[in-house]
Amino acid sequence: MVLTLYTDPGNFRAFKILIAAEYNNIDINIPEFKVGVDNITVEFLKKSPLAKIPVLDTPSGSIFESNAIARYVARLRNDTELYGVSYYDNAMVDAWIDFCSHEIELPATLWYYPVLGVAPYNAQLSAKAKIDLAKSLQILDSYLLDKTYLVGQKVTLADIAIVSALVYPFKFVTEPSYLQPFPNLLRWFNTLVNQPQFEAVIGKVVLCQKELTIPGEAKAVNVASSTAAVAGGGGKEKKEKAPKDSKPKEVKPKEEKKPKEEKKPKEEKPKEEKKPKKKDDDDEEEPESYADEKPKTEHPFKILDKTSPSAFSMDTWKKTYSNCSDYKEAMQQFYEMFDSNGWSIWRGDYKYDDELKVLFMTSNLIGGFIQRTEEIRKWLFGTCTIRGVERTEDSEPNMKVTDYFLIRGDSIQPLIDCNDDAGCYEWTKVEVPLSDASKQLLYDYWCSEGPLDGEPCLDSRVYK
């Protein structure tokens, strides 16, 4: 049976389809597909009337909608029991899939899509999404208190669907304080993502340690307090009852104390005149403490720009690179502008290439890396590349990830400090003056479509 899946790299809705295929030992072909181009052709619209992906081509015809495709793939083999062992199990699998679509995918994507640049940011929607997702996770956590899987005694499509929907939020936005109230959910999630069938599709999942946010925007709500409120339950009702109980008790005392309250301001007037002196003294101390805090929050690169200004202009170089018609001329201008005293060039080789099994997941890896470096964008330029061979019918994948970055100063540490993923790379400083071999490598990685170190270029992202 030949199955072809049309999807874009990193589409989380395709995860459940591909994981189900791994459990059923079914090969699915994934051709290169460009959203906005390939999905609006007349031919594709016959497969998916709304031009939505993913879409699966089967010997009987095309199937659209990710849940329908996942169900189809899961039912191709009965012996793996991805749909349970009874009609009741079948119904429960469907129930959890529906729960996932409405109660998890919706709030999760409203939260992390803007962070990844997929949708516009709205502070109110983001705040509500965090709370709504926490409510759904609390339901799952309670249900999993005495269970290993959602349906029956083994992995089903219910587990696969919900884990697939949680991979991105758990990687990018749900920091430890958010997930702390859900220990049963975390136990279940970690059990599943470490199964070989899951790893083959989504790779190693490293849980978020710090919420990824929109640059320049504060967190819409306090994550810890929002999840704690959901986990505690009934918080709003308690707050509403308290005023009702206290009002009748306070009515009489207020009437008796009114004359006393009128006398108090007269006695306190002289005291209030003395207090401003103390307050003035305190007010004088506050600006000093704020003044002390500001330099501590200033980024080291900003300080470096002030104390050791460089003749090299990153803005000028980025405009030259973006607007050039000939990359060779652009690189010649770069070498003329480059200030090796104020800037340095680094090569980063990913330490865990043996874990790179699927191209679109590896593409997501480098895309996520770029998202996390927003803090030092003014002082960083370079590319993240994938080279080698992806998985084919006749061979296993052999992919490698390599980055080449130009950074302010003479250390790569500021990149590692702002992006935890940078710690997964072996960094080597490019020696100056640059040799002809170093210049050729820099040109290959920054400007060409390959080969890179003698291997085909599978994907490349420019950070500028």
N, C-alpha and C positions, 0 to 999 in steps of 0.2 A: 504494500500500500504506500502510495506517494502522497505525503501531506506537505503543503507549503503555507507558511505563516507570514503574512504581511504585517509588519509592525515597525515602529521606530526604535532606535537604540535606547535601552533603559526604561521602556514602558512597563510600569509595574503591573498593569493589567495582563501583560503577556507572561508574567512570572508563573502564575498558577497553571497556565496552559503547558508551559515547558516543564514545570516540576511534575505535573501529572504524567507527562510524556516520559519523563525519566523513570517514574515508578512503574509505568506500563511497558518500558523498554521499546518505545516507539520513536523512530527517527522523524524529525520535522525539519524541513528545509526552510531557511530564513534568508531570502534574497535581500540585496541592498534596496532600501526603500526610503524615498524622500517625501516627508509630509509637506503638503502645500504644492507638490508637483505631481507625484505619482498617484495620490489618492483622489485627484479631481479629474482624472481622465475618464472618458466615456466608458472604457472597458472596466475600470475599477468601480465606477458607480453602479454597474450592473451587479457587482459582487456585494457592495455596501451602499444602499440608497442614500445614506446620510454622509457618505465619504469618511466614516469613522473607521478607526483601526483599534485592535487587530482584526484581521480577516483570515479565515482558514480555507484553503482550497482542498477539497476532498474528491475522491473518484465520483461521488454522487452530486457534487456541486459545491458552492461556496457557503460558508457560515459566517455571519457577522454577530457582533456582541460577544464580549470576552467570557461572560458567564456561560453562554450557550456553547461556545467553543470548548471551554474547560470541561463542561459536562459531557460533551461528545467524546473528548479524548479520554476522560476518566472511565467511560462506559465501554471503551473498545476492548477491555479485558475484564472479565468477571472475577477471575481468580485472585487478582490483587485487592479486590474488595474496596476500591477507592470510594464506592458509593454505598458502603455498608453491606450488611448481610441479610437485611429484611426490609419489608416495605416501610416499616417504622423508621429504620435507619436511613432509608432513602429520603423520607420526609424531613428528618432531622438535619441531614446534610443540606437539603434545599433551604431549610429555615435559617441555618447559620450563614449560608451564602447570601441570602436576602438581607440578613442582619448586617453582614459585612458591607454590602453595597450602600445601604441607607444610613447606618449608624457609625460606621468606621471610615469608609472611603470619603464620604462627603466632608465631615469635619476635618479629617486629616489633610486632605488636599487643600481645603480653604486655609489651613495653617501653613503648610510648607511650600505650596506652589509659589506664592509671592516671594518667599525666601530664595527659591531656586530660579527666580526670574521667569516663571511660566505664566504668572497671572499678576495683575496689579494689586498693590497692597492696600488694605483697608483695616485700620486699627480696630474698629468695632467688630468686624467680621472675624478677625484673627482672635480677638479676646473671647468671643462666643465659641469659636471653633475649639479652642483649648479646653474650655469647660465641657462642651458637648462630647468631645473625644474622651475626656476623663470619665464621664458618666458611663460611656460604653465600655471602657476598659474595666471599670468597677464591676459591671455586670459579668464580664468575662472572668475576672478574678474570683468573684464569688462562686461562679459556676465550676471553676477549675479547682476549687478547694480540695476535693477528694477524687479528682480525675486526672488521668495522664493525657487523654485525647478528648476532643469535643464529642465524638460519636463512637461508641463501642470501645474496643480494646486495641485499636491500631490506627495508623494515620489514614485519614479520609480527605476527600476534596474540601471538606469544611475547614480542616486545619490548614490545608494548603492555601485556600483562598484568603483566610484572615491573616496568616503570616505574611503572605505576599503584599497585602495592603499595609502592613505595619512596618515593613522593611525600611522604607524611606523616612517616615516620621521618627522611627527609633534610631536611625543613623544621623539625622540632621537636626532635630528640634527637641525631642523629649529627653531633656537632661535628667540626671539621677534623681533630683528632688521631685520631678514630675512623676517618675515611675515608682518611687519609693513605696507608695501605698498599695502597689499591685504585685506582691511577691509570687503569688501563684501564677499569674499571667507571665511574669518574667521567666519562671522555671519552665513553663510550657514552651514559650518562645525560644529560649536558648536550647532546649532539647531538640526542637524541630530544625532550626537553622544549622545545627551541627550534623544533621543527617546528610549522607553523601548525595542524595538526590536533590536536596535543597542547595548544597554547596556547588553542585555542577551548574546551577543556573544563576544563583545570586552571589556566589563566592563567599568569602569570610565576612561576616557582619560584625562590625565594631560599633558598639552602642555609643550614642552621643554622650559626651562629657560636658559640653557647653552648648547651649541653644544657639543655633545659627539664626541671626536676625537680619533685618533689613538695615543696610548701612545708614547710620545717622538717626535711626528710629529706636526709641526706648521700647522695652517689652510692654506689650499692651496690658497684661495683667501679671500679677505675681503668681508664677507657676506653682510654687509649693503650696501657697494658700488656696489656690483654686482646686487642686487635687485633694488637699486635705479636707476641704469643705465637702467635696463629693464623697470622699471615703467615709467621713464622719456621719453624713446623712442627717436630715431633719434640722439642719442649722437654721434655716429660714423660719421654720415653724416656732422654734424656741424664741427667736427674736421678736416674733409677732405676739406671742403669748405674754412675754414679760411686761410690755407696756400696759396690756389689758389688766393684768393682776395688780399692777402698782398704782394705776390711776385712782381707783376708789379709795385706796388707803391713804393717798396723798392729799385728797381733797380737803379733809378736815384740818390736818396739820397746817396746810397752807393758809387757811383762814385765820388760825390762831397766831401764826407767826408773822402775819402781815405787819402789825404794829412794831414788832421787834425788828423786822427787816428795814422799816423806815428809819429807825433810830440808828442802825448800824452805819449807814453811809455818813451820818453827821459825825460820828465818833472817829470814822476812818479817814476822813478828809485830811487831817494833818499828817496821818501816817502815809497817805498816798503821795503827799508832797515830798516826803523824805525818800520814798522808794525810787523815784526817777534817777536820783544820783547813783544808786547802786546799779540800776539798769544801764545807765550811761556808761559806767565802768565796764559792764559786761559787753555792751555793744562795741566798745572800743577793742575788746579782745577778739571778737568774732571775725572782723575783716582780716586781722593778722593771721588767724588760723586758716582762713580760706586762701589767703595769699600764699601760705606755706604749702597748701595742697596742690595748687595749680601746676607748679613746676614738676611735681611728681607724676602727674597724669600726661604730661607732654611727651609725645613719642620721641624716642632716641634719634630717629631720622630728622625730625624737625630741629632738634638741638644741633645735630651735625650740619644741617644746612646753614644754621646761624654761625656756628663756631668755625666750620671749615667749608666755606662755600666752594662749589665746583663749577668750572667753566662748561662742563657737559650739561646740556639741557635735556632731560628725559622727555618733556613735552614736545620739543622740537624733533627728537628722534622718532617718537611714536607717530607724529604727523608725517614725517618723511617716509617711514615704513608703510603707513596705511595708504598714502596717496601716490606712491611711486609706480611707474610703468615698467621699470627695470630693476629687479632686486640687486643685481650686481652693482649698479650705480648707487643704490641706497646703502649697500654694505660698505662701499668705498667712502661714502660720506660718514658712515658710522665710525670707521677707523680714524678718520680725520678729526672727528669730534670727541672720540673716546678719551676719558680721563682715568687712567689706571690708578691714580692716587686717591681719587674720590669714589671710584666704582670698581666692582669686580664681577667676573663671569664664572658661573659654577655649572658643573654637569652633575645631575642627580640620576642614579640608576636604581630602580625599584628593587628592593631586597627579596621580594617574594614572587618572582616571575612564575614559579612553578604552580602558583594558585590561579594564574590567569587562564581560564578555560574557555570563556565565551567572549566574543569580541564586543558585543553591545554592553556587557557588564564591565569590561575593561574600559570602554569608552566612557561609561558612567563614572568609573574610578577617576579618570583624569578630569572629567567635567566637575566632579565634586571637589577635587583638589583646587581648581581655579576659583570656585565659589568661595572657598575658605580663605583666600588671600586678599580679600577686598581691603583689609586694614592698611596694607602697604602698597596699594596700587600705584601711588604717585612715584614710588621708588623701585618699582619692579617691572621687568619686561622679559618675555621669553616664550617658550613653547613646551607643551607636554605632548609627547608622541608615543605611538604604539607601532612597533615593527615586528616582523617575523611572519609566522604562518598561523592562520586560524584553523579551527577544527574542520576536517573534511571527512568524507566517507572512508578514505584510505589512510588517514594519519591523525595523530593526536595534535592538539594545538601547541605551538611553541612561540608564545608572544613575549615581548619585552617592552617595558615602559621606561623611557628616558626623557629627562627634562634638561633644558638649557636656559639658565636665567642670568640676566644682568641685574645686579642689585647694588644699592647705595652702600658704601663702606667696603670693608675688606673681610666681612664674615657672612656666612649663610644663616647664622643663628637667629637673626630677626625673623626670617621666614619660618623657621622651626617653631619659634615662640608664638607666632600668630596662627600657625596651621599645624595641628598635631600630625596630619598625614605626612608632612615633610620629614618626620622622624622615621618613616618607613623607607627612606632613600639613602643610598650611600653617596655622599656629596664629595666632589673633587673640584678643587679650584683650578681654573684654566690659567696656566702660567703666562705672564707677560714679560717682554713683548710677544705677541701671538706669532707662532710659527705658521708657515704656509699650510701645514697639515691641520693646525687648530682652526685657521680661518676657513678651510674647506669644510671641516665638520660643522662649524658654526653656520656657514651658508646652507649646508644640507639640512640641518635641523630647523633653522629659522625661515628658510626661503624656498626649499625645494619640496617636491612630492615624493622624494626617495630616488634611489635607495638610501637607507640610513644605516651606516656601518655595514654596508653590503647586503642588507635585507630589505624586503619591500615595506613601504610605509602603509600601515593599515588604517591609521587615523592620526590626526594632529589637531591640537587646539592652541591658538595664540592667546597669550595673556598680555594685554596692552591697555 
